[in-house]
Amino acid sequence: MSVTNINIRTESEVKAQAQDVLSRLGLDLTTAVNLFLRQVICKQSVSFDISAAPFRKKAKLGGWEGEINVPDNFCTPLADFKEYME
């Protein structure tokens, strides 16, 4: 298997914090990036949501502020009540 280098740019603080977390998981940055790339190939997607805007807003419903998430798309069931709607 041939090996190639990838050069990426990130903030030094982001790199340091990521390296700290990864070292506690027993990984280095190279291994973590390779894991990410292999998951992209395997799943044909990224393993986290990417969106231009947050999906959920905090509801302002009297005394229920912040306890019920209201989706932007009302065709989608509220996650808080999903178990009752199946």
Secondary structure, DSSP 8 states (H G I E B T S, - for coil): -----------HHHHHHHHHHHHHTT--HHHHHHHHHHHHHHHTS-SS---SS-SEEE---GGGTTTSEEESSTTS--GGGGGG--
